Amino acid sequence: MKRREFSAGAAGLLGAAALGLPTLARAQRKFEDGRDFKTLSKPQPTEAGAGRIEVIEFFWYSCPHCNAFEPTLVNWIKRAPADVVVRRVPVAFRDDFVPQQRLFYTLEALGRLDDLHAKVFEAIHVQRLPTNREELILAFAEKNGLDRARFQETYNSFAVQSKARRATHLQDAYQVEGVPALGVAGRYYTDAALTGTMDKALQVTEYLIAEARKAR
């Protein structure tokens, strides 16, 4: 979904673009800067470590296209090369996105992100349970076996709030215009608005990973 069009009425804008499924074995062509991807004017530090290439998925839990892309991304991650590290960064295009940013980082801090990340998408998009305010998020946590008091303490902690702010700064540094979107090696950005589909965005990402290896 585009940054300026986060409303129920705009949900169909990138629907077709976001639902493409990747075929990772396709032959790659030379993709073009400014058409298929953008090179950042100011490279960003990564958390991947020496000799590894970071791929960031920028997402929003309430975005239907991020929900549709999630199984595709999970399958892509399973087949990603050993030197590729994927991390997810929740965006906040508006202040009311922040609770879900903090939900993500709370699950991460409690060691429950791996088993509950997909369940957040399911709660929102299948069960139609909103998780956009603290009391609703606490209800989700309790329903999924988390201690309410511990969750709330972590959710409101300085560490989680700081991570949420850093996520917003990173989305701005990458000039994210819509989600889902992908950042590569702290230097490149691509999304369905540029490529036409998230299928192609993953192909572009693979091309950019190869380019990042050459630059090492």
N, C-alpha and C positions, 0 to 999 in steps of 0.2 A: 504494500500500500504506500502511496506517495505521502510525503511529509505534510503537505498542505491539505490533504484530502482524507483525513482520518474521521470518517463518519459512516454510518450504516449505508447511506445513499451512494457512497463512493466505493463500496466493497467490490463491485464488479469491474472496476477500472483496470486492475492488473490481474484479474482472476485467471484469464487464459495464460498470461505470461508466467504466473507463479506455479502453474500446475504441471509444467513440463517435467518429464522424468529423464534422468541422465542415462546415456549409454557411454560408459567410460572408455570403452575400447575403440572409439572412433579415431580416425586419423585426424591429426591436428593441422590446421593451416596457421599462417601467421596472422594473428589478430592485430587490430589497429588501435593505437592510443587515440583517445578522443571519440572513438566510435564504439568499440567493444569494451573498453575499460578506460580508466583515467589514472594517470600517474600523479601522485600527490606532490604538490609544490614543496611541502616540507615533510620529509620522511619521519615516521613515528617509531619510537622505541617499541620493541616487541618483548614478549615474555617467554619465547620459545627456547632460549638458550643457544649456546654456541653450536654452529653446524646444523641447526634445525630451522625450518621455515614455518612461520606462523600464518595460519588462515583463520580469520575472524568471521563468524556469522553474526551480523547485526540483526536483531529480531525484536518482536513485541509479542507477548503471550496472547493478547486479544486479537492479533492480526490473523484473519482466516488464511492468508497466503503463507504466512510463517507456519501455521498449523499444517497446511497441505504439503509444505516443503520438508517438514521435519523427518518423515520416514525416508525420504530421498537422501537427505543429508546424512542421516544415521548410516545408511547403506554405503554412501560414498566414504564416510569416515572409516568404516570397516576395511575398505580396500585402499585407503590412502597409504602412500609410501611411509617407511619408518621415520624418515627425516621431516615429516609434516606433522605439526601440532595444531589441532583445531581447538579454538576456544569460542564460546558464545558470549556476546555482549548485548545485554538488554538496553534498548534505546528509551529515551524520554523526550519525545518531541513536544510534549506538554507536561505541566506539573502533575496532571492526573495519571501519567504513566509511571511516576516514581514509586508508588506502592508495589507495582509488579517488578520493578527493578530490585527493590529491597527484598521481595519474596525470593527472587532468584538467588541473590547473594546470601540470604538466610539459609536456604536449602544447601547451598554450597558450604557455608560455615559449619552446618550441622552434619555434614557428610551424607546428605540425603538427596543430592541433586541427581545422581545417576538413576535412582529408582523413582523419583517423583517428578522430574522434569516433564516427561510425557504425560503424566497424570494431570498436571496443571492445564496443558492443552486440552486434554479430554474433558476436564471439569468445565472449561469455558465453552468449547465448541461442540461437544457431544451432549453433556449433561445440562448445558446452558446455565451454569452456576457462575455468577459474576465473582471475580476476585480482584476488584479494583479499589477496595478500601480495606483498612487494617482489620476491622471486625470480620469482614468476609474472608480475608486471608487467614485469620486465626481459626475461623470455623473450618476452612479447608485443612489446615494443619492438624487440628484435633481429629477430624474425620479420617485422616490418613495416619493416625497413631502417634503423632508428635505431641510432646508435652507442651501444653499451651503456655505456661509461664516461661519455660526456657525458650520457646520459640519467640514469644513476644519480647523478651529481654534481648535476644540476639537481633531481632528485626529492628529494634530501636537503638541498637548499639552504635557507637561512633564508627567502628570498623565497617559495618554494613552501609551506613550512610555515606562514608567516605568512598567506598567502592562504587556506590550508585553515582556519586558526583563524578568520579573518574570515568565511568562509563559514558556519561553525557559529554564530558570533555573529549573523549575519544571519538564518539559519533560525530561531533562537530569538526574535529581535526580531519576525519575522513570525508567530511562534507556529505554525510549520508542523506539522501533525498527520499528514500522509501525503504521498506523492508518486505521480504528478506533481502539482505545485501551481503556482499563478501569483500573482505579486505585481505590482501596478500602481502606478506613479508614487510609490513610497515610502509610499503611504497605504492601499492596499487589498490584500486577500487573498481568493483563491477556489480551490476544488478540487472534485473529483468528489464528495467527501463532502457538500459543501454543495449542489451543483447537480444531482447525480445522474449526470452524464456529463461527460467532458472536452469533448465537443461543446458542451454548454451552458456549461461553464466558459470556453470561448473566446468565446462570445456575451456572457457577463457581462464578460469582459475588454474586449471592444470597447465595451460600454456604459461601463465605467469609464474607458477612454481618452477617450471623449467628455466624461465628467464632468471629467476632469483638464484637458482643453482649456478648458472653461468657467471653471475656477478660476485659469487663468494670468493 
